[in-house]
Amino acid sequence: MDKWFSGPMILSYFVVGVLWIFLQIALEADIKWIIINPLNLLFVVNIIIGITYQFKQKDDTQ
């Protein structure tokens, strides 16, 4: 899991999530659908899990 939630990987998840939202806006998706889209929620949950994993790893090494 260390490679999945490394700093650059979390950043890439964030970039892909933002690009996905821009694509949905470009395709004129409904704003409500963009907010509650399961894939967007999955990106957010993945970023949150990755950040908390990084914080726990830093606490364990100190």
PDB file as gemmi writes it, atoms N, CA and C in Angstrom:
CRYST1    1.000    1.000    1.000  90.00  90.00  90.00 P 1                      
ATOM      1  N   MET A   1       0.812  -1.189   0.000  1.00  0.00           N  
ATOM      2  CA  MET A   1       0.000   0.000   0.000  1.00  0.00           C  
ATOM      3  C   MET A   1       0.856   1.254   0.000  1.00  0.00           C  
ATOM      4  N   ASP A   2       2.128   1.085   0.295  1.00  0.00           N  
ATOM      5  CA  ASP A   2       2.998   2.253   0.351  1.00  0.00           C  
ATOM      6  C   ASP A   2       3.129   2.926  -1.011  1.00  0.00           C  
ATOM      7  N   LYS A   3       3.149   2.138  -2.093  1.00  0.00           N  
ATOM      8  CA  LYS A   3       3.266   2.717  -3.430  1.00  0.00           C  
ATOM      9  C   LYS A   3       1.943   3.311  -3.903  1.00  0.00           C  
ATOM     10  N   TRP A   4       0.826   2.734  -3.468  1.00  0.00           N  
ATOM     11  CA  TRP A   4      -0.487   3.244  -3.880  1.00  0.00           C  
ATOM     12  C   TRP A   4      -0.752   4.618  -3.308  1.00  0.00           C  
ATOM     13  N   PHE A   5      -0.303   4.839  -2.072  1.00  0.00           N  
ATOM     14  CA  PHE A   5      -0.612   6.087  -1.391  1.00  0.00           C  
ATOM     15  C   PHE A   5       0.635   6.934  -1.152  1.00  0.00           C  
ATOM     16  N   SER A   6       1.554   6.890  -2.080  1.00  0.00           N  
ATOM     17  CA  SER A   6       2.704   7.789  -1.984  1.00  0.00           C  
ATOM     18  C   SER A   6       2.261   9.193  -2.371  1.00  0.00           C  
ATOM     19  N   GLY A   7       3.094  10.159  -2.082  1.00  0.00           N  
ATOM     20  CA  GLY A   7       2.752  11.551  -2.375  1.00  0.00           C  
ATOM     21  C   GLY A   7       2.412  11.800  -3.834  1.00  0.00           C  
ATOM     22  N   PRO A   8       3.262  11.368  -4.780  1.00  0.00           N  
ATOM     23  CA  PRO A   8       2.933  11.589  -6.197  1.00  0.00           C  
ATOM     24  C   PRO A   8       1.675  10.858  -6.645  1.00  0.00           C  
ATOM     25  N   MET A   9       1.393   9.713  -6.055  1.00  0.00           N  
ATOM     26  CA  MET A   9       0.202   8.976  -6.449  1.00  0.00           C  
ATOM     27  C   MET A   9      -1.060   9.684  -5.966  1.00  0.00           C  
ATOM     28  N   ILE A  10      -1.028  10.241  -4.755  1.00  0.00           N  
ATOM     29  CA  ILE A  10      -2.174  11.008  -4.257  1.00  0.00           C  
ATOM     30  C   ILE A  10      -2.395  12.223  -5.144  1.00  0.00           C  
ATOM     31  N   LEU A  11      -1.303  12.875  -5.543  1.00  0.00           N  
ATOM     32  CA  LEU A  11      -1.409  14.029  -6.435  1.00  0.00           C  
ATOM     33  C   LEU A  11      -2.001  13.614  -7.783  1.00  0.00           C  
ATOM     34  N   SER A  12      -1.598  12.457  -8.286  1.00  0.00           N  
ATOM     35  CA  SER A  12      -2.144  12.009  -9.570  1.00  0.00           C  
ATOM     36  C   SER A  12      -3.630  11.660  -9.449  1.00  0.00           C  
ATOM     37  N   TYR A  13      -4.054  11.088  -8.311  1.00  0.00           N  
ATOM     38  CA  TYR A  13      -5.480  10.849  -8.095  1.00  0.00           C  
ATOM     39  C   TYR A  13      -6.244  12.165  -8.143  1.00  0.00           C  
ATOM     40  N   PHE A  14      -5.694  13.187  -7.488  1.00  0.00           N  
ATOM     41  CA  PHE A  14      -6.341  14.494  -7.461  1.00  0.00           C  
ATOM     42  C   PHE A  14      -6.440  15.082  -8.867  1.00  0.00           C  
ATOM     43  N   VAL A  15      -5.353  14.997  -9.639  1.00  0.00           N  
ATOM     44  CA  VAL A  15      -5.342  15.549 -11.002  1.00  0.00           C  
ATOM     45  C   VAL A  15      -6.345  14.814 -11.883  1.00  0.00           C  
ATOM     46  N   VAL A  16      -6.386  13.500 -11.802  1.00  0.00           N  
ATOM     47  CA  VAL A  16      -7.330  12.729 -12.602  1.00  0.00           C  
ATOM     48  C   VAL A  16      -8.761  13.072 -12.202  1.00  0.00           C  
ATOM     49  N   GLY A  17      -9.009  13.246 -10.923  1.00  0.00           N  
ATOM     50  CA  GLY A  17     -10.350  13.621 -10.466  1.00  0.00           C  
ATOM     51  C   GLY A  17     -10.777  14.979 -11.001  1.00  0.00           C  
ATOM     52  N   VAL A  18      -9.875  15.948 -10.969  1.00  0.00           N  
ATOM     53  CA  VAL A  18     -10.191  17.277 -11.494  1.00  0.00           C  
ATOM     54  C   VAL A  18     -10.414  17.225 -13.002  1.00  0.00           C  
ATOM     55  N   LEU A  19      -9.580  16.490 -13.712  1.00  0.00           N  
ATOM     56  CA  LEU A  19      -9.768  16.363 -15.157  1.00  0.00           C  
ATOM     57  C   LEU A  19     -11.085  15.666 -15.492  1.00  0.00           C  
ATOM     58  N   TRP A  20     -11.471  14.686 -14.687  1.00  0.00           N  
ATOM     59  CA  TRP A  20     -12.736  13.994 -14.897  1.00  0.00           C  
ATOM     60  C   TRP A  20     -13.912  14.950 -14.718  1.00  0.00           C  
ATOM     61  N   ILE A  21     -13.828  15.816 -13.707  1.00  0.00           N  
ATOM     62  CA  ILE A  21     -14.894  16.804 -13.487  1.00  0.00           C  
ATOM     63  C   ILE A  21     -14.940  17.796 -14.647  1.00  0.00           C  
ATOM     64  N   PHE A  22     -13.775  18.242 -15.122  1.00  0.00           N  
ATOM     65  CA  PHE A  22     -13.752  19.147 -16.276  1.00  0.00           C  
ATOM     66  C   PHE A  22     -14.355  18.493 -17.513  1.00  0.00           C  
ATOM     67  N   LEU A  23     -14.091  17.208 -17.701  1.00  0.00           N  
ATOM     68  CA  LEU A  23     -14.685  16.500 -18.838  1.00  0.00           C  
ATOM     69  C   LEU A  23     -16.206  16.463 -18.717  1.00  0.00           C  
ATOM     70  N   GLN A  24     -16.701  16.208 -17.531  1.00  0.00           N  
ATOM     71  CA  GLN A  24     -18.141  16.179 -17.337  1.00  0.00           C  
ATOM     72  C   GLN A  24     -18.749  17.553 -17.573  1.00  0.00           C  
ATOM     73  N   ILE A  25     -18.056  18.600 -17.144  1.00  0.00           N  
ATOM     74  CA  ILE A  25     -18.552  19.959 -17.394  1.00  0.00           C  
ATOM     75  C   ILE A  25     -18.534  20.249 -18.885  1.00  0.00           C  
ATOM     76  N   ALA A  26     -17.483  19.820 -19.586  1.00  0.00           N  
ATOM     77  CA  ALA A  26     -17.396  20.052 -21.030  1.00  0.00           C  
ATOM     78  C   ALA A  26     -18.498  19.306 -21.788  1.00  0.00           C  
ATOM     79  N   LEU A  27     -18.884  18.152 -21.280  1.00  0.00           N  
ATOM     80  CA  LEU A  27     -19.955  17.384 -21.906  1.00  0.00           C  
ATOM     81  C   LEU A  27     -21.330  17.844 -21.444  1.00  0.00           C  
ATOM     82  N   GLU A  28     -21.357  18.923 -20.682  1.00  0.00           N  
ATOM     83  CA  GLU A  28     -22.583  19.558 -20.198  1.00  0.00           C  
ATOM     84  C   GLU A  28     -23.430  18.605 -19.368  1.00  0.00           C  
ATOM     85  N   ALA A  29     -22.768  17.933 -18.436  1.00  0.00           N  
ATOM     86  CA  ALA A  29     -23.501  17.082 -17.503  1.00  0.00           C  
ATOM     87  C   ALA A  29     -24.220  17.952 -16.485  1.00  0.00           C  
ATOM     88  N   ASP A  30     -25.243  17.396 -15.887  1.00  0.00           N  
ATOM     89  CA  ASP A  30     -25.991  18.102 -14.858  1.00  0.00           C  
ATOM     90  C   ASP A  30     -25.098  18.299 -13.631  1.00  0.00           C  
ATOM     91  N   ILE A  31     -25.150  19.481 -13.034  1.00  0.00           N  
ATOM     92  CA  ILE A  31     -24.295  19.795 -11.881  1.00  0.00           C  
ATOM     93  C   ILE A  31     -24.575  18.844 -10.718  1.00  0.00           C  
ATOM     94  N   LYS A  32     -25.842  18.502 -10.500  1.00  0.00           N  
ATOM     95  CA  LYS A  32     -26.165  17.554  -9.423  1.00  0.00           C  
ATOM     96  C   LYS A  32     -25.505  16.202  -9.676  1.00  0.00           C  
ATOM     97  N   TRP A  33     -25.478  15.772 -10.934  1.00  0.00           N  
ATOM     98  CA  TRP A  33     -24.861  14.485 -11.259  1.00  0.00           C  
ATOM     99  C   TRP A  33     -23.351  14.550 -11.044  1.00  0.00           C  
ATOM    100  N   ILE A  34     -22.735  15.670 -11.346  1.00  0.00           N  
ATOM    101  CA  ILE A  34     -21.294  15.805 -11.141  1.00  0.00           C  
ATOM    102  C   ILE A  34     -20.968  15.700  -9.653  1.00  0.00           C  
ATOM    103  N   ILE A  35     -21.813  16.289  -8.814  1.00  0.00           N  
ATOM    104  CA  ILE A  35     -21.534  16.279  -7.374  1.00  0.00           C  
ATOM    105  C   ILE A  35     -21.747  14.892  -6.779  1.00  0.00           C  
ATOM    106  N   ILE A  36     -22.806  14.198  -7.159  1.00  0.00           N  
ATOM    107  CA  ILE A  36     -23.113  12.907  -6.534  1.00  0.00           C  
ATOM    108  C   ILE A  36     -22.716  11.711  -7.393  1.00  0.00           C  
ATOM    109  N   ASN A  37     -21.932  11.936  -8.422  1.00  0.00           N  
ATOM    110  CA  ASN A  37     -21.471  10.844  -9.270  1.00  0.00           C  
ATOM    111  C   ASN A  37     -20.645   9.862  -8.435  1.00  0.00           C  
ATOM    112  N   PRO A  38     -20.949   8.575  -8.496  1.00  0.00           N  
ATOM    113  CA  PRO A  38     -20.199   7.608  -7.688  1.00  0.00           C  
ATOM    114  C   PRO A  38     -18.697   7.609  -7.974  1.00  0.00           C  
ATOM    115  N   LEU A  39     -18.324   7.843  -9.216  1.00  0.00           N  
ATOM    116  CA  LEU A  39     -16.892   7.858  -9.536  1.00  0.00           C  
ATOM    117  C   LEU A  39     -16.202   9.058  -8.894  1.00  0.00           C  
ATOM    118  N   ASN A  40     -16.859  10.204  -8.874  1.00  0.00           N  
ATOM    119  CA  ASN A  40     -16.288  11.371  -8.208  1.00  0.00           C  
ATOM    120  C   ASN A  40     -16.168  11.128  -6.717  1.00  0.00           C  
ATOM    121  N   LEU A  41     -17.190  10.511  -6.129  1.00  0.00           N  
ATOM    122  CA  LEU A  41     -17.122  10.197  -4.708  1.00  0.00           C  
ATOM    123  C   LEU A  41     -16.011   9.196  -4.416  1.00  0.00           C  
ATOM    124  N   LEU A  42     -15.776   8.274  -5.340  1.00  0.00           N  
ATOM    125  CA  LEU A  42     -14.695   7.314  -5.173  1.00  0.00           C  
ATOM    126  C   LEU A  42     -13.341   8.006  -5.202  1.00  0.00           C  
ATOM    127  N   PHE A  43     -13.162   8.989  -6.098  1.00  0.00           N  
ATOM    128  CA  PHE A  43     -11.924   9.755  -6.116  1.00  0.00           C  
ATOM    129  C   PHE A  43     -11.700  10.463  -4.781  1.00  0.00           C  
ATOM    130  N   VAL A  44     -12.745  11.071  -4.248  1.00  0.00           N  
ATOM    131  CA  VAL A  44     -12.628  11.802  -2.982  1.00  0.00           C  
ATOM    132  C   VAL A  44     -12.283  10.852  -1.842  1.00  0.00           C  
ATOM    133  N   VAL A  45     -12.969   9.719  -1.773  1.00  0.00           N  
ATOM    134  CA  VAL A  45     -12.698   8.744  -0.720  1.00  0.00           C  
ATOM    135  C   VAL A  45     -11.276   8.204  -0.839  1.00  0.00           C  
ATOM    136  N   ASN A  46     -10.821   7.952  -2.048  1.00  0.00           N  
ATOM    137  CA  ASN A  46      -9.475   7.443  -2.265  1.00  0.00           C  
ATOM    138  C   ASN A  46      -8.423   8.458  -1.811  1.00  0.00           C  
ATOM    139  N   ILE A  47      -8.645   9.725  -2.095  1.00  0.00           N  
ATOM    140  CA  ILE A  47      -7.703  10.758  -1.666  1.00  0.00           C  
ATOM    141  C   ILE A  47      -7.697  10.868  -0.149  1.00  0.00           C  
ATOM    142  N   ILE A  48      -8.871  10.808   0.480  1.00  0.00           N  
ATOM    143  CA  ILE A  48      -8.940  10.894   1.941  1.00  0.00           C  
ATOM    144  C   ILE A  48      -8.233   9.711   2.591  1.00  0.00           C  
ATOM    145  N   ILE A  49      -8.457   8.524   2.076  1.00  0.00           N  
ATOM    146  CA  ILE A  49      -7.796   7.337   2.620  1.00  0.00           C  
ATOM    147  C   ILE A  49      -6.285   7.444   2.444  1.00  0.00           C  
ATOM    148  N   GLY A  50      -5.842   7.918   1.293  1.00  0.00           N  
ATOM    149  CA  GLY A  50      -4.413   8.058   1.043  1.00  0.00           C  
ATOM    150  C   GLY A  50      -3.754   9.065   1.956  1.00  0.00           C  
ATOM    151  N   ILE A  51      -4.416  10.182   2.199  1.00  0.00           N  
ATOM    152  CA  ILE A  51      -3.838  11.201   3.076  1.00  0.00           C  
ATOM    153  C   ILE A  51      -3.781  10.703   4.521  1.00  0.00           C  
ATOM    154  N   THR A  52      -4.840  10.041   4.984  1.00  0.00           N  
ATOM    155  CA  THR A  52      -4.805   9.516   6.352  1.00  0.00           C  
ATOM    156  C   THR A  52      -3.759   8.413   6.488  1.00  0.00           C  
ATOM    157  N   TYR A  53      -3.567   7.624   5.450  1.00  0.00           N  
ATOM    158  CA  TYR A  53      -2.521   6.591   5.479  1.00  0.00           C  
ATOM    159  C   TYR A  53      -1.140   7.231   5.599  1.00  0.00           C  
ATOM    160  N   GLN A  54      -0.914   8.321   4.861  1.00  0.00           N  
ATOM    161  CA  GLN A  54       0.371   9.009   4.938  1.00  0.00           C  
ATOM    162  C   GLN A  54       0.609   9.584   6.335  1.00  0.00           C  
ATOM    163  N   PHE A  55      -0.430  10.159   6.936  1.00  0.00           N  
ATOM    164  CA  PHE A  55      -0.285  10.694   8.294  1.00  0.00           C  
ATOM    165  C   PHE A  55       0.023   9.587   9.294  1.00  0.00           C  
ATOM    166  N   LYS A  56      -0.627   8.446   9.154  1.00  0.00           N  
ATOM    167  CA  LYS A  56      -0.369   7.324  10.063  1.00  0.00           C  
ATOM    168  C   LYS A  56       1.041   6.779   9.874  1.00  0.00           C  
ATOM    169  N   GLN A  57       1.514   6.745   8.634  1.00  0.00           N  
ATOM    170  CA  GLN A  57       2.877   6.278   8.374  1.00  0.00           C  
ATOM    171  C   GLN A  57       3.898   7.217   9.015  1.00  0.00           C  
ATOM    172  N   LYS A  58       3.659   8.520   8.949  1.00  0.00           N  
ATOM    173  CA  LYS A  58       4.580   9.474   9.569  1.00  0.00           C  
ATOM    174  C   LYS A  58       4.559   9.369  11.089  1.00  0.00           C  
ATOM    175  N   ASP A  59       3.394   9.089  11.679  1.00  0.00           N  
ATOM    176  CA  ASP A  59       3.310   8.915  13.124  1.00  0.00           C  
ATOM    177  C   ASP A  59       4.033   7.656  13.570  1.00  0.00           C  
ATOM    178  N   ASP A  60       3.967   6.595  12.778  1.00  0.00           N  
ATOM    179  CA  ASP A  60       4.620   5.349  13.136  1.00  0.00           C  
ATOM    180  C   ASP A  60       6.143   5.454  13.055  1.00  0.00           C  
ATOM    181  N   THR A  61       6.665   6.271  12.166  1.00  0.00           N  
ATOM    182  CA  THR A  61       8.122   6.365  12.011  1.00  0.00           C  
ATOM    183  C   THR A  61       8.748   7.266  13.066  1.00  0.00           C  
ATOM    184  N   GLN A  62       7.962   8.112  13.716  1.00  0.00           N  
ATOM    185  CA  GLN A  62       8.551   9.024  14.720  1.00  0.00           C  
ATOM    186  C   GLN A  62       8.630   8.414  16.070  1.00  0.00           C  
TER     187      GLN A  62                                                      
END                                                                             
